[in-house]
Amino acid sequence: MLGFTLSEEQLAIQKLAREFTGKEIKPVATKFEKDEEGKLAEGIFKKTAEVGILGLPIPKEYGGSDASNVECSIVLEELAAGCGGIATAIGASWFGQTPIMLAATPEQRQRWLPPLTRDGNLCCMAMTEPAGGSDIENPHMHSRTIKTIIRAAGDHYLVNGTKIWPSNATNSYLYTVVATINPELGDEGSCLIVIPAGTQGLSFGKPIKKMGMDADCNSEIFFDTVRVPKENLLGKVGDGAKLLQRTLIYNRAGAGAIATGIARGAFEIALKYAKERTVAGKPAIEHEIISAMFADMATEIDAARLLYLRAAWFNAQRLPNMAWSTMAKVYCSDVAMRVTTNAVQVMGSYGYSREVGVEKYMRDAKIMQIYIGANELTRQVIGESL
Ligand SMILES: Cc1cc2nc3c(=O)[nH]c(=O)nc-3n(C[C@H](O)[C@H](O)[C@H](O)COP(=O)(O)OP(=O)(O)OC[C@H]3O[C@@H](n4cnc5c(N)ncnc54)[C@H](O)[C@@H]3O)c2cc1C
């Protein structure tokens, strides 16, 4: 049956995430830029574990809450309304976990999932490479552009290659790595392998300074003949491409939710300001042209939310739909860019000021149109589904 309200349990989770964001994230949201060692963000990740947010998607038997894609997406919107970088780091940790949830054996789940509910332990989805990110996500490229190679050596694999940009690159507990036994084999050679932090041969570049999303740590990841037991492979060689595409369906809905939260966070600040700021003798919001801008922003945010919730709801029913998740990612990220730009606009130079903090949402919004499928590639994915 079609319904437009969240369940009581979902409303409780949303409330928890909203309160957490108000108390722990909003007061420090503009401080991550100067938090070069990531200590501030690390403290927040630990607290998300303490309140049960970090382990939300993990099944109860492994210490999580067994929350569906709907609850997880609602939480990502709330976190992103406070800080897109924190939401991205948590969402990306769930991105790295998704293939484990989809394809791990009971033994692998027992080994990897419980720690990901504790101590702020994050997971990293190591997919993008220096020669290109979109092509690895692009099903038409059939995994031929993957340059991270695994080679069998007795009961181990040896992993060589370089990744760049993954969220939680230097601060993860576990790395889910997109690799191949031979790029010329196409999808038949593709695989996903899980590598714990601290494994010999795994090292990192310096954190990359970015336009926004400072709470998320991105850098190069180097695999220099990393020796990994064969039992760390998810499924079998040849499963990688399919597993990655299924993973993208779940996590593009989450990206839509993050983008919606970024838009909402900026909108709320700008709306309050426009009610208080007097221009031409009356509150800014009472000018028709400004009021119309807010009407469009509010409408687009609601439309974005409905779109990501549809995708997440079907994911939760185990009926994942690539086109719907991708529509959510594309539309919500475009809304985030438009709404945050207009939020800055209606606040005049105060909007442009680093002190006020609304411009941060605009900087965070930009990458939403690029990561987990640049919007040109993802529009193509939607177009092909029609
Ligand atoms: C904050 C942040 C978080 C990230 N998190 C992760 C993560 O968790 N894991 C991970 O692996 N990576 C992550 N990334 C990397 C990100 O997903 C990639 O950068 C993205 O997929 C684009 O890849 P690229 O930068 O190599 O651009 P390219 O693939 O080189 O694309 C460049 C541009 O070409 C265009 N383009 C690409 N493909 C097509 C096409 N088929 N048709 C038409 N035009 C096209 C688009 O305009 C695109 O922006 C993150 C990056 C950032 C900045």
The ligand as an ORCA input file, in Angstrom:
! r2SCAN-3c Opt
* xyz 0 1
  C      34.792     13.703     -1.533
  C      34.990     12.529     -2.471
  C      34.571     11.262     -2.066
  C      34.779     10.162     -2.900
  N      34.467      8.905     -2.433
  C      34.863      7.829     -3.156
  C      34.745      6.504     -2.626
  O      34.242      6.306     -1.505
  N      35.244      5.479     -3.358
  C      35.822      5.659     -4.566
  O      36.288      4.696     -5.146
  N      35.910      6.893     -5.131
  C      35.454      7.976     -4.448
  N      35.586      9.238     -4.971
  C      36.014      9.395     -6.345
  C      34.849      9.714     -7.287
  O      33.842      8.723     -7.216
  C      35.410      9.832     -8.716
  O      36.277     10.940     -8.721
  C      34.291      9.973     -9.726
  O      33.718      8.705     -9.928
  C      34.772     10.532    -11.059
  O      35.928      9.891    -11.480
  P      37.168     10.778    -12.019
  O      37.424     11.851    -11.026
  O      38.257      9.862    -12.364
  O      36.608     11.499    -13.309
  P      36.535     10.876    -14.793
  O      36.011      9.504    -14.720
  O      37.819     11.111    -15.458
  O      35.449     11.795    -15.441
  C      35.688     13.210    -15.676
  C      34.434     13.810    -16.228
  O      34.151     13.227    -17.517
  C      32.749     13.151    -17.705
  N      32.381     11.752    -17.960
  C      32.809     10.652    -17.327
  N      32.251      9.546    -17.873
  C      31.449      9.956    -18.842
  C      30.596      9.298    -19.783
  N      30.463      7.959    -19.810
  N      29.911     10.064    -20.669
  C      30.041     11.408    -20.683
  N      30.834     12.087    -19.824
  C      31.519     11.371    -18.914
  C      32.097     13.721    -16.438
  O      31.826     15.082    -16.612
  C      33.183     13.536    -15.400
  O      33.045     14.428    -14.318
  C      35.369     10.343     -4.178
  C      35.760     11.628     -4.583
  C      35.591     12.693     -3.727
  C      36.104     14.044     -4.159
*
